[in-house]
Amino acid sequence: MRGFWLKIEEKISQSLVWALDNHPGKLLGTSIGFILGLLFVTLGFWRTLVLVLFAVIGFVLGKRQDEHKDLSAWVEKTFNKY
């Protein structure tokens, strides 16, 4: 029985590698759509929207940090316009 599950696991791994190599955008888009659909069903629209908003903010801040850009200057410029 263990051999059966190893074969299944190997087939799934090969399929995922093939999909990542040949169709990365479709795989990413489908995965994001599936996760957002689950969140809408379990949390509701507004809670999901807030969660996605915080995820996007975290992504932007992390990306700036990875690119070694001055985070404090960006925050100051963005929020002190008035």
MDTraj code that builds the backbone (N, CA, C; nanometers):
import mdtraj as md
import numpy as np

residues = "MET ARG GLY PHE TRP LEU LYS ILE GLU GLU LYS ILE SER GLN SER LEU VAL TRP ALA LEU ASP ASN HIS PRO GLY LYS LEU LEU GLY THR SER ILE GLY PHE ILE LEU GLY LEU LEU PHE VAL THR LEU GLY PHE TRP ARG THR LEU VAL LEU VAL LEU PHE ALA VAL ILE GLY PHE VAL LEU GLY LYS ARG GLN ASP GLU HIS LYS ASP LEU SER ALA TRP VAL GLU LYS THR PHE ASN LYS TYR".split()
xyz = np.array([
    [0.0827, -0.1198, 0.0000],
    [0.0000, 0.0000, 0.0000],
    [0.0869, 0.1259, 0.0000],
    [0.2015, 0.1197, 0.0697],
    [0.2900, 0.2356, 0.0759],
    [0.3454, 0.2710, -0.0616],
    [0.3764, 0.1693, -0.1428],
    [0.4260, 0.1925, -0.2779],
    [0.3259, 0.2669, -0.3646],
    [0.1987, 0.2376, -0.3446],
    [0.0928, 0.3051, -0.4197],
    [0.0955, 0.4549, -0.3920],
    [0.1049, 0.4938, -0.2641],
    [0.1044, 0.6355, -0.2277],
    [0.2313, 0.7057, -0.2738],
    [0.3445, 0.6360, -0.2760],
    [0.4679, 0.6952, -0.3273],
    [0.4560, 0.7253, -0.4765],
    [0.3906, 0.6340, -0.5512],
    [0.3700, 0.6582, -0.6941],
    [0.2788, 0.7781, -0.7169],
    [0.1747, 0.7886, -0.6371],
    [0.0818, 0.9016, -0.6468],
    [0.1562, 1.0314, -0.6153],
    [0.2352, 1.0299, -0.5090],
    [0.3112, 1.1485, -0.4700],
    [0.4086, 1.1894, -0.5811],
    [0.4727, 1.0918, -0.6429],
    [0.5671, 1.1205, -0.7510],
    [0.4953, 1.1799, -0.8719],
    [0.3792, 1.1281, -0.9063],
    [0.3012, 1.1802, -1.0193],
    [0.2567, 1.3242, -0.9930],
    [0.2123, 1.3512, -0.8708],
    [0.1695, 1.4867, -0.8362],
    [0.2878, 1.5817, -0.8432],
    [0.4020, 1.5413, -0.7910],
    [0.5220, 1.6254, -0.7954],
    [0.5625, 1.6546, -0.9392],
    [0.5614, 1.5528, -1.0249],
    [0.5968, 1.5726, -1.1654],
    [0.4984, 1.6672, -1.2337],
    [0.3708, 1.6546, -1.2010],
    [0.2692, 1.7410, -1.2610],
    [0.2875, 1.8855, -1.2176],
    [0.3174, 1.9069, -1.0907],
    [0.3390, 2.0431, -1.0421],
    [0.4629, 2.1064, -1.1038],
    [0.5695, 2.0301, -1.1156],
    [0.6913, 2.0826, -1.1788],
    [0.6630, 2.1172, -1.3244],
    [0.5911, 2.0294, -1.3960],
    [0.5557, 2.0568, -1.5346],
    [0.4712, 2.1838, -1.5449],
    [0.3730, 2.1987, -1.4568],
    [0.2857, 2.3165, -1.4602],
    [0.3645, 2.4437, -1.4295],
    [0.4566, 2.4365, -1.3330],
    [0.5381, 2.5538, -1.3012],
    [0.6296, 2.5914, -1.4167],
    [0.6816, 2.4938, -1.4871],
    [0.7703, 2.5216, -1.6003],
    [0.6951, 2.5759, -1.7209],
    [0.5773, 2.5217, -1.7489],
    [0.5055, 2.5546, -1.8717],
    [0.3953, 2.6590, -1.8567],
    [0.3349, 2.6676, -1.7394],
    [0.2212, 2.7583, -1.7197],
    [0.2264, 2.8242, -1.5815],
    [0.3321, 2.8984, -1.5492],
    [0.3414, 2.9544, -1.4134],
    [0.2329, 3.0574, -1.3822],
    [0.1956, 3.1390, -1.4801],
    [0.0923, 3.2400, -1.4570],
    [-0.0438, 3.1783, -1.4305],
    [-0.0772, 3.0767, -1.5082],
    [-0.2062, 3.0088, -1.4893],
    [-0.2112, 2.9401, -1.3535],
    [-0.1016, 2.8766, -1.3148],
    [-0.0974, 2.8066, -1.1861],
    [-0.1093, 2.9062, -1.0714],
    [-0.0369, 3.0165, -1.0806],
    [-0.0436, 3.1185, -0.9751],
    [-0.1826, 3.1816, -0.9688],
    [-0.2375, 3.2168, -1.0840],
    [-0.3704, 3.2778, -1.0873],
    [-0.4784, 3.1853, -1.0331],
    [-0.4710, 3.0592, -1.0711],
    [-0.5682, 2.9619, -1.0220],
    [-0.5551, 2.9431, -0.8716],
    [-0.4321, 2.9365, -0.8229],
    [-0.4093, 2.9192, -0.6793],
    [-0.4613, 3.0386, -0.6006],
    [-0.4328, 3.1591, -0.6479],
    [-0.4807, 3.2791, -0.5791],
    [-0.6337, 3.2842, -0.5825],
    [-0.6931, 3.2530, -0.6964],
    [-0.8390, 3.2517, -0.7066],
    [-0.9022, 3.1513, -0.6130],
    [-0.8428, 3.0328, -0.6044],
    [-0.8952, 2.9294, -0.5150],
    [-0.8871, 2.9741, -0.3689],
    [-0.7740, 3.0293, -0.3302],
    [-0.7564, 3.0748, -0.1904],
    [-0.8522, 3.1886, -0.1593],
    [-0.8651, 3.2859, -0.2506],
    [-0.9592, 3.3957, -0.2269],
    [-1.1031, 3.3444, -0.2187],
    [-1.1381, 3.2479, -0.3021],
    [-1.2722, 3.1890, -0.2958],
    [-1.2987, 3.1238, -0.1614],
    [-1.2018, 3.0486, -0.1126],
    [-1.2167, 2.9881, 0.0204],
    [-1.2306, 3.0938, 0.1293],
    [-1.1514, 3.1993, 0.1192],
    [-1.1604, 3.3063, 0.2191],
    [-1.2964, 3.3757, 0.2149],
    [-1.3482, 3.4029, 0.0939],
    [-1.4813, 3.4637, 0.0832],
    [-1.5874, 3.3771, 0.1477],
    [-1.5802, 3.2474, 0.1240],
    [-1.6811, 3.1562, 0.1769],
    [-1.6700, 3.1455, 0.3286],
    [-1.5474, 3.1393, 0.3819],
    [-1.5310, 3.1185, 0.5260],
    [-1.5356, 3.2480, 0.6064],
    [-1.4781, 3.3565, 0.5539],
    [-1.4701, 3.4806, 0.6315],
    [-1.5741, 3.5846, 0.5921],
    [-1.6170, 3.5833, 0.4701],
    [-1.7064, 3.6866, 0.4200],
    [-1.6275, 3.7897, 0.3405],
    [-1.7005, 3.8745, 0.2688],
    [-1.6382, 3.9692, 0.1770],
    [-1.5488, 4.0706, 0.2463],
    [-1.5993, 4.1413, 0.3474],
    [-1.5245, 4.2521, 0.4076],
    [-1.4023, 4.2036, 0.4845],
    [-1.4144, 4.0940, 0.5566],
    [-1.2980, 4.0416, 0.6285],
    [-1.1900, 3.9952, 0.5310],
    [-1.2327, 3.9345, 0.4215],
    [-1.1369, 3.8924, 0.3196],
    [-1.0696, 4.0139, 0.2566],
    [-1.1460, 4.1177, 0.2305],
    [-1.0906, 4.2400, 0.1723],
    [-0.9858, 4.3026, 0.2641],
    [-1.0146, 4.3084, 0.3934],
    [-0.9180, 4.3624, 0.4903],
    [-0.7931, 4.2744, 0.4949],
    [-0.8097, 4.1442, 0.4949],
    [-0.6966, 4.0524, 0.4971],
    [-0.6085, 4.0702, 0.3734],
    [-0.6704, 4.0820, 0.2562],
    [-0.5941, 4.1025, 0.1324],
    [-0.5237, 4.2375, 0.1355],
    [-0.5896, 4.3399, 0.1866],
    [-0.5280, 4.4721, 0.1973],
    [-0.4020, 4.4671, 0.2836],
    [-0.4097, 4.4029, 0.3985],
    [-0.2921, 4.3914, 0.4847],
    [-0.1820, 4.3070, 0.4203],
    [-0.2202, 4.2052, 0.3463],
    [-0.1202, 4.1232, 0.2766],
    [-0.0486, 4.2050, 0.1701],
    [-0.1224, 4.2879, 0.0975],
    [-0.0614, 4.3721, -0.0055],
    [0.0309, 4.4760, 0.0579],
    [-0.0117, 4.5367, 0.1665],
    [0.0740, 4.6334, 0.2373],
    [0.2011, 4.5649, 0.2858],
    [0.1880, 4.4467, 0.3421],
    [0.3056, 4.3723, 0.3874],
    [0.3983, 4.3374, 0.2728],
    [0.3416, 4.3003, 0.1582],
    [0.4225, 4.2695, 0.0407],
    [0.5002, 4.3922, -0.0057],
    [0.4326, 4.5064, -0.0146],
    [0.4982, 4.6291, -0.0612],
    [0.6104, 4.6693, 0.0347],
    [0.5840, 4.6656, 0.1636],
    [0.6875, 4.7019, 0.2613],
    [0.8039, 4.6028, 0.2575],
    [0.7751, 4.4751, 0.2456],
    [0.8810, 4.3747, 0.2375],
    [0.9633, 4.3883, 0.1109],
    [0.8965, 4.4211, -0.0001],
    [0.9666, 4.4397, -0.1275],
    [1.0617, 4.5576, -0.1184],
    [1.0175, 4.6658, -0.0574],
    [1.1047, 4.7831, -0.0412],
    [1.2242, 4.7482, 0.0467],
    [1.2008, 4.6695, 0.1494],
    [1.3091, 4.6273, 0.2380],
    [1.4084, 4.5396, 0.1623],
    [1.3583, 4.4477, 0.0803],
    [1.4451, 4.3598, 0.0014],
    [1.5301, 4.4381, -0.0978],
    [1.4744, 4.5457, -0.1503],
    [1.5459, 4.6267, -0.2486],
    [1.6369, 4.7298, -0.1815],
    [1.6471, 4.7230, -0.0502],
    [1.7324, 4.8122, 0.0296],
    [1.6971, 4.9598, 0.0086],
    [1.5695, 4.9870, -0.0066],
    [1.5217, 5.1245, -0.0171],
    [1.4849, 5.1725, 0.1229],
    [1.5004, 5.3027, 0.1443],
    [1.4751, 5.3601, 0.2758],
    [1.3256, 5.3578, 0.3053],
    [1.2858, 5.2731, 0.3971],
    [1.1455, 5.2548, 0.4303],
    [1.0889, 5.3759, 0.5031],
    [1.1640, 5.4338, 0.5950],
    [1.1132, 5.5473, 0.6732],
    [1.0898, 5.6694, 0.5851],
    [1.1755, 5.6922, 0.4865],
    [1.1563, 5.8063, 0.3961],
    [1.0303, 5.7873, 0.3128],
    [1.0055, 5.6637, 0.2680],
    [0.8860, 5.6363, 0.1890],
    [0.7599, 5.6561, 0.2723],
    [0.7595, 5.6049, 0.3956],
    [0.6433, 5.6202, 0.4833],
    [0.6184, 5.7678, 0.5114],
    [0.7240, 5.8416, 0.5393],
    [0.7110, 5.9852, 0.5670],
    [0.6562, 6.0586, 0.4454],
    [0.7092, 6.0293, 0.3271],
    [0.6641, 6.0943, 0.2044],
    [0.5192, 6.0582, 0.1730],
    [0.4821, 5.9346, 0.1955],
    [0.3490, 5.8870, 0.1618],
    [0.2420, 5.9445, 0.2549],
    [0.2712, 5.9489, 0.3851],
    [0.1680, 5.9878, 0.4818],
    [0.1753, 6.1327, 0.5289],
    [0.2764, 6.2064, 0.4920],
    [0.2898, 6.3471, 0.5337],
    [0.2748, 6.4399, 0.4145],
    [0.1744, 6.4181, 0.3331],
    [0.1524, 6.5014, 0.2158],
    [0.0838, 6.6334, 0.2518],
    [0.0214, 6.6385, 0.3654],
    [-0.0574, 6.7570, 0.3999],
    [0.0082, 6.8353, 0.5089],
])
top = md.Topology()
chain = top.add_chain()
for i, resn in enumerate(residues, 1):
    res = top.add_residue(resn, chain, resSeq=i)
    for name in ("N", "CA", "C"):
        top.add_atom(name, md.element.get_by_symbol(name[0]), res)
traj = md.Trajectory(xyz[None], top)
